[in-house]
Amino acid sequence: MKRYIHTVDAVFALILFCAFALSMLMVLMTGAGAYKNIRGAVRSHYSEDTCVSYIAMKLRHYDGESSSVSLGEIEGEPALFLTETIEETAYITAIYYHDGSVRELFAEAGYNRRLDDGLEIVEAQSLKIDSPSDGVFSIECVGAGGVRVGTTISLRSAEVGA
């Protein structure tokens, strides 16, 4: 009789262990699925959010007394020009779209800018920057995933060139 009781105890412990292991496996699989979905959502909006946030941050940085913001062109393509003076020398940062990416080019004023000279910031399908009125800039980016994101920035103290 004692052997039968020990066998029932062992079987019960084994069933309890298997139920615990199965429930832990189900929790892990649910967590892995949720992580995969979140990672996909973050990855799909990365280029759009980065593009708009980066340009907005640059506009805010150049919103000062010793800097100016204007729109222009590089080799016929539209560009945002951010001008600042460092140790009595004028420098221009150009932000523009070229060849599947948003690019930035920092150079001394008077430098002959070419589209291929800029550093790639983020992949995108398009970038549009407008100035509907003095001191107001509208940014719209279509990222690599095809999602359109935009914002409008109003400068407070920068000298705005048209």
JOFENTA-V556397 format. One record per pair of residues at least 24 apart in sequence whose ideal C-beta (glycine too) atoms are under 8 Angstrom apart, sorted by the first residue. I is the first residue (numbers start at 1). GAP is how many residues later the second one is. D is the distance in whole Angstrom. If there is no record, write none. Layout:
# JOFENTA-V556397
I;GAP;D / I;GAP;D
This chain:
# JOFENTA-V556397
44;101;4 / 44;103;7 / 45;98;7 / 45;100;7 / 45;102;6 / 45;104;8 / 46;76;8 / 46;97;7 / 47;75;5 / 47;76;5 / 47;77;6 / 47;94;8 / 47;96;3 / 47;97;4 / 47;98;7 / 48;76;8 / 48;93;6 / 48;94;7 / 48;95;3 / 48;97;7 / 48;99;5 / 48;100;7 / 48;101;4 / 49;94;8 / 49;100;6 / 50;71;8 / 50;72;5 / 51;51;5 / 51;70;7 / 51;71;5 / 51;73;6 / 51;76;7 / 51;90;4 / 51;92;6 / 51;98;7 / 52;87;5 / 52;88;8 / 52;89;5 / 52;97;5 / 52;98;7 / 52;99;5 / 54;48;8 / 54;67;6 / 54;68;7 / 55;25;7 / 55;40;6 / 55;47;8 / 55;74;7 / 55;84;5 / 55;86;8 / 56;83;6 / 56;95;6 / 56;97;5 / 58;24;6 / 58;35;7 / 58;37;7 / 59;78;6 / 59;94;5 / 59;96;7 / 60;93;7 / 62;31;8 / 62;96;6 / 63;92;5 / 63;93;6 / 63;94;6 / 63;95;4 / 64;93;6 / 64;94;6 / 65;92;6 / 65;94;8 / 67;91;6 / 67;92;8 / 68;90;6 / 68;91;4 / 68;92;7 / 68;93;6 / 69;68;7 / 69;86;6 / 69;89;5 / 69;90;8 / 69;91;6 / 69;92;7 / 70;90;7 / 70;91;4 / 70;92;7 / 71;58;7 / 71;59;8 / 71;60;6 / 71;91;7 / 74;31;8 / 74;39;5 / 74;40;7 / 74;41;6 / 75;38;8 / 75;39;6 / 75;40;5 / 77;38;6 / 78;50;8 / 78;51;7 / 80;49;5 / 80;57;8 / 81;80;8 / 83;26;7 / 94;24;7 / 95;26;8 / 95;34;8 / 96;31;7 / 97;27;7 / 97;29;6 / 97;30;4 / 100;24;7 / 100;25;8 / 102;25;5 / 102;39;7 / 131;29;8 / 131;31;7 / 134;26;5 / 134;28;7 / 135;25;5
